[in-house]
């Protein structure tokens, strides 16, 4: 089951579906609903997806005038289109007669295409402003991320060459794949999450992640590995420490190894 969070901004839609007009002030202004009167339910939508979603996110589009068949044209933001991970299955959302809701479908292929920690923002727009309802919610930003179910994997040992310390480290593993989480690793409240190959021998993904440690000059330090080697139960990450610089990230520390010894 997907977990959706929608911040409602289109309460006027309820009026449009139930009545032929909707009062919006003390004067009782009436709206003509001879058009489609379409809108998204909100400007924001958050969704967690799993394998059971079959690579599809459904984004509801509502309309107030249900007396006839209709359709509205939908487009996706240029940045998402160029990235190529998400595609729009239907550029037109069709409504049958008496149908108040249709769906724009975002396709991401497989949940394995999504990183373990990534959050993806996709903006959809109703192209023709003349088809909008008085709510004017003609654009929505969908924030999608992978849903993971964590289970205890055991206690390992984390050795930090950068900080010159080693400690026992609780490890969690996702039911959905070869994905590991190190809660409160270097600093409380800052976990690391990474993905190994199916055979566990190589690193598939480690997104840029905050360590919780703040450099006196540059602020928060983020870990991003250049690679990983495995020897027995030891995972040795050729790590780099990055900091935010001029809207991007620069490498502040490099040439050190962070090692995680997995439990037997």
Backbone torsions as a table, in degrees:
resi	resn	phi	psi	omega
1	UNK	NA	135.2	175.5
2	UNK	-77.8	147.0	173.6
3	UNK	-105.0	113.8	-179.1
4	UNK	-106.0	140.9	169.7
5	UNK	-126.4	117.7	-178.6
6	UNK	-124.0	124.5	175.5
7	UNK	-88.7	108.3	-172.3
8	UNK	-68.5	134.1	172.9
9	UNK	-133.9	0.4	-171.4
10	UNK	-120.4	49.0	179.4
11	UNK	-61.1	-25.8	178.5
12	UNK	-60.4	-23.3	178.2
13	UNK	-59.7	-36.6	179.7
14	UNK	-61.0	-39.5	177.3
15	UNK	-65.4	-39.8	-177.0
16	UNK	-67.0	-37.5	-179.3
17	UNK	-71.6	-38.0	-173.3
18	UNK	-86.3	-27.9	-173.4
19	UNK	-132.9	169.6	177.1
20	UNK	-87.2	-8.2	174.9
21	UNK	-151.3	164.0	-178.4
22	UNK	-139.5	119.9	178.7
23	UNK	-72.6	133.2	179.1
24	UNK	-118.7	-4.4	175.4
25	UNK	-153.5	-179.1	-175.2
26	UNK	-66.0	-20.1	-178.9
27	UNK	-82.1	-10.6	177.3
28	UNK	73.5	43.2	178.9
29	UNK	-57.0	133.2	-179.8
30	UNK	-104.5	142.6	178.1
31	UNK	-112.2	135.5	175.8
32	UNK	-79.2	126.8	179.7
33	UNK	-113.6	38.4	178.4
34	UNK	-73.2	-18.5	178.2
35	UNK	-89.0	-162.6	-178.7
36	UNK	-71.9	-39.5	-178.2
37	UNK	57.4	56.6	-176.2
38	UNK	-95.9	154.5	176.8
39	UNK	-167.2	153.8	165.5
40	UNK	-77.6	159.6	-179.6
41	UNK	-73.0	-16.4	-173.5
42	UNK	-165.0	172.5	171.8
43	UNK	-90.0	-12.4	-177.2
44	UNK	-134.0	142.2	175.0
45	UNK	-146.5	129.4	177.7
46	UNK	-113.7	138.2	-177.3
47	UNK	-143.9	137.3	170.9
48	UNK	-105.8	135.0	-174.7
49	UNK	-122.4	150.3	177.1
50	UNK	-132.3	-176.3	-177.2
51	UNK	-61.3	-31.8	-177.0
52	UNK	-68.5	-12.1	178.8
53	UNK	-82.6	-6.0	173.9
54	UNK	54.7	36.2	173.7
55	UNK	74.7	17.9	-176.0
56	UNK	-126.0	133.9	168.6
57	UNK	-114.2	123.8	178.5
58	UNK	-97.7	124.1	-179.9
59	UNK	-109.8	113.9	-176.3
60	UNK	-70.4	140.6	172.7
61	UNK	-122.8	127.6	-176.3
62	UNK	-106.7	158.9	173.8
63	UNK	-142.7	152.4	-178.4
64	UNK	-91.8	-35.2	-178.4
65	UNK	-94.3	105.2	-176.6
66	UNK	-105.4	13.2	-171.7
67	UNK	-74.4	-21.3	-177.9
68	UNK	-137.7	166.0	171.4
69	UNK	-66.0	148.5	-179.4
70	UNK	-158.8	170.3	174.1
71	UNK	-151.0	154.6	175.9
72	UNK	-128.8	144.6	-179.9
73	UNK	-86.8	132.2	-178.0
74	UNK	-121.6	141.9	174.3
75	UNK	-131.1	160.1	-179.9
76	UNK	-112.2	149.2	-175.8
77	UNK	-61.5	150.2	-173.4
78	UNK	-62.9	-38.0	-177.8
79	UNK	-63.1	-42.8	178.4
80	UNK	-66.3	-40.5	179.1
81	UNK	-59.9	-44.5	-178.4
82	UNK	-68.0	-35.4	179.9
83	UNK	-63.7	-38.0	172.2
84	UNK	86.6	-4.3	-179.4
85	UNK	-73.6	-44.3	178.4
86	UNK	-105.3	139.2	173.8
87	UNK	-127.9	158.3	179.2
88	UNK	-99.0	115.2	-177.1
89	UNK	-66.7	-37.4	-176.1
90	UNK	-132.9	115.5	178.9
91	UNK	-80.7	-8.5	174.1
92	UNK	-127.3	127.9	176.2
93	UNK	-97.3	119.5	-175.6
94	UNK	-99.0	143.5	176.3
95	UNK	-121.3	127.9	170.7
96	UNK	-76.5	163.2	176.8
97	UNK	-56.8	137.1	-179.0
98	UNK	72.1	4.1	-179.8
99	UNK	-94.3	124.3	-175.0
100	UNK	-96.1	-12.3	-176.9
101	UNK	-138.4	137.4	171.5
102	UNK	-128.1	-179.9	-174.0
103	UNK	-136.3	132.1	165.5
104	UNK	-88.4	134.1	-175.5
105	UNK	-110.3	121.1	174.0
106	UNK	-96.1	128.7	-177.3
107	UNK	-110.1	126.1	176.1
108	UNK	-119.7	13.0	173.3
109	UNK	79.1	-76.2	-178.4
110	UNK	-143.9	148.3	178.2
111	UNK	-61.9	-23.8	178.5
112	UNK	-69.9	-12.5	174.9
113	UNK	-77.3	-13.8	-179.4
114	UNK	-95.4	136.7	179.1
115	UNK	-72.2	162.7	-175.3
116	UNK	-66.8	-30.8	-175.8
117	UNK	-117.0	-1.9	-174.5
118	UNK	-71.0	143.9	170.1
119	UNK	-118.7	127.3	-173.1
120	UNK	-113.2	127.5	179.8
121	UNK	-107.8	124.1	179.7
122	UNK	-125.2	127.2	180.0
123	UNK	-106.2	126.7	176.5
124	UNK	-110.4	145.0	-177.9
125	UNK	-133.2	135.6	168.4
126	UNK	-79.3	117.1	-166.5
127	UNK	-71.1	-39.7	-173.9
128	UNK	-96.3	108.3	-177.7
129	UNK	-63.4	-23.4	-179.3
130	UNK	-69.9	-15.2	179.3
131	UNK	-92.0	-0.8	-175.3
132	UNK	-78.5	152.2	172.9
133	UNK	-79.0	169.6	175.2
134	UNK	-59.1	-20.5	177.3
135	UNK	-63.1	-28.0	176.5
136	UNK	61.2	24.4	175.0
137	UNK	-85.6	76.8	-175.9
138	UNK	-96.9	3.7	179.9
139	UNK	-141.5	139.8	179.2
140	UNK	-138.7	138.5	173.9
141	UNK	-105.1	117.5	179.9
142	UNK	-96.2	123.2	175.5
143	UNK	-104.7	114.9	-175.6
144	UNK	-114.0	141.6	173.6
145	UNK	-147.9	162.0	-178.5
146	UNK	-79.3	134.5	176.8
147	UNK	-88.9	129.2	-178.8
148	UNK	-125.9	142.1	178.3
149	UNK	-110.8	112.7	-172.3
150	UNK	-91.8	138.6	175.7
151	UNK	-129.3	150.6	177.4
152	UNK	-62.5	130.2	177.8
153	UNK	-105.3	-24.9	179.4
154	UNK	136.2	-173.1	179.3
155	UNK	-110.1	123.6	176.1
156	UNK	-111.6	-165.3	176.9
157	UNK	-128.5	125.0	177.5
158	UNK	-105.0	125.6	179.5
159	UNK	-117.5	120.5	-177.5
160	UNK	-106.5	113.2	175.6
161	UNK	-70.6	-32.6	-179.2
162	UNK	-65.1	-41.8	-176.6
163	UNK	-100.3	-4.8	175.7
164	UNK	65.8	35.4	-179.1
165	UNK	-140.4	160.6	174.5
166	UNK	-137.9	149.5	-178.7
167	UNK	-156.8	159.8	172.9
168	UNK	-69.8	133.5	-173.2
169	UNK	-126.4	116.2	171.8
170	UNK	-61.9	142.4	-179.1
171	UNK	-127.5	134.3	173.8
172	UNK	-113.1	150.8	177.2
173	UNK	-130.3	138.4	-179.2
174	UNK	-78.6	139.1	175.6
175	UNK	-64.1	-26.3	-171.5
176	UNK	-82.6	-5.3	-178.7
177	UNK	174.2	-172.2	-178.8
178	UNK	-85.9	59.6	-173.7
179	UNK	-117.4	132.0	-173.2
180	UNK	-121.8	149.5	179.0
181	UNK	-131.5	132.5	177.4
182	UNK	-112.3	92.2	-177.5
183	UNK	-68.6	143.5	175.2
184	UNK	48.9	46.4	-169.9
185	UNK	-69.0	-69.2	179.6
186	UNK	-91.9	-36.0	179.5
187	UNK	-135.5	140.0	179.4
188	UNK	-57.9	133.6	179.9
189	UNK	90.8	-1.9	-178.7
190	UNK	-123.6	95.4	178.6
191	UNK	-84.8	162.2	167.1
192	UNK	-112.7	140.7	176.9
193	UNK	-130.3	133.5	179.2
194	UNK	-147.1	160.9	-177.7
195	UNK	-121.4	132.7	174.9
196	UNK	-104.3	162.1	175.0
197	UNK	-64.3	167.6	-177.8
198	UNK	-58.3	-33.8	179.2
199	UNK	-87.9	-1.0	176.7
200	UNK	74.4	9.6	-173.9
201	UNK	-94.8	-16.8	-176.7
202	UNK	-137.5	156.8	179.9
203	UNK	-85.7	125.2	178.5
204	UNK	-94.1	-41.7	-175.7
205	UNK	-156.3	135.4	167.8
206	UNK	-146.0	98.6	178.9
207	UNK	-65.8	155.7	173.6
208	UNK	-55.0	121.0	-174.3
209	UNK	-134.6	138.6	-178.9
210	UNK	-69.9	139.1	177.8
211	UNK	-88.2	-20.9	-172.5
212	UNK	91.5	-13.7	177.6
213	UNK	-87.3	133.7	-179.2
214	UNK	-114.0	121.0	175.1
215	UNK	-67.9	141.8	-175.7
216	UNK	-60.4	-29.0	-177.1
217	UNK	-99.8	-43.0	-169.4
218	UNK	-105.7	-6.3	178.0
219	UNK	85.1	-150.6	-172.6
220	UNK	-53.8	134.4	176.5
221	UNK	-102.9	133.1	-179.2
222	UNK	-113.6	143.2	176.5
223	UNK	-97.0	134.2	173.7
224	UNK	-145.6	111.3	-174.1
225	UNK	-77.1	148.0	173.3
226	UNK	-85.0	-18.2	-179.1
227	UNK	173.5	-178.5	179.7
228	UNK	-149.2	142.4	171.0
229	UNK	-121.3	147.0	177.8
230	UNK	-119.1	132.2	173.8
231	UNK	-129.5	106.2	-176.3
232	UNK	62.8	-123.2	178.7
233	UNK	-92.9	4.0	-177.0
234	UNK	-96.6	125.3	174.1
235	UNK	-103.5	119.4	-176.1
236	UNK	-112.2	110.7	-176.8
237	UNK	-96.1	121.9	172.6
238	UNK	-77.2	93.5	-165.9
239	UNK	-94.6	155.2	172.6
240	UNK	-130.5	144.4	176.5
241	UNK	-105.3	117.6	-176.8
242	UNK	-107.6	155.6	176.0
243	UNK	-134.6	155.7	178.9
244	UNK	-73.2	128.2	-178.8
245	UNK	-141.0	118.6	171.9
246	UNK	49.0	50.1	176.6
247	UNK	81.1	-0.6	177.9
248	UNK	-134.9	-152.1	-179.8
249	UNK	-133.8	141.4	175.7
250	UNK	-125.1	153.0	-179.4
251	UNK	-83.9	119.7	179.0
252	UNK	-98.2	-38.8	179.6
253	UNK	-124.3	142.1	175.8
254	UNK	-154.1	172.2	176.6
255	UNK	77.0	21.6	177.2
256	UNK	-124.0	159.1	-176.5
257	UNK	-119.0	131.0	172.7
258	UNK	-107.1	127.9	-172.9
259	UNK	-119.2	133.5	174.2
260	UNK	-118.5	119.0	173.8
261	UNK	-94.4	116.3	179.9
262	UNK	-74.9	152.8	177.8
263	UNK	-66.3	153.4	179.4
264	UNK	-65.7	NA	NA
